[in-house]
Amino acid sequence: MTDVLELQARLQVFEHQQAIRVCINRYMELCDQLDADTPLDELGGLFTHDAVWEGKGARYAASFGGYRGREAIRAMFATYMKTPAHFALNVHFLTSEVIEMDGEQGLGRWVMLQTSTFADGASHLNAARLTVRFALEEGRWRMAHFQTENQFSRPVTAWNSEAPLPVPTT
């Protein structure tokens, strides 16, 4: 029979996984709204003090590079905080989630789909694999090493069309 301590330990893992989901979800929400009013301190606070943020693979390494430390990551995001906003529309979708726990460390993996329209009106569809190591720092789960690796990218036409939706007729 499972004892109370084992059940408490198992519950703790679920609570840590949920806190990691909340962290990555808030990160995506803030990235979806990057503009001059984005709460940059909150965005930076999602990362540990010595965090690493990096683009992996030929496309993302060249486009994004890498940043070490919360302040460098914060400064990178600050370049998006302008008027007019870099993104007129930006939505991230996460799927294929796996979160593994090892004490006060967590490793999350997702497939991300990003739909964007830029200030100049061009639109783009990107898919990437995210591998994110999380650490418990100052009582909060934060991103310690964020890696994004492009799987495909392509320009597309505008996302929101006024054309009627195709529905079956009776």
Summary of the structure (lengths in Angstrom):
residues: 170
radius of gyration: 18.6
end to end distance: 58.8
largest distance: 62.7
contacts: 469
relative contact order: 0.17
helix: 30%
strand: 44%
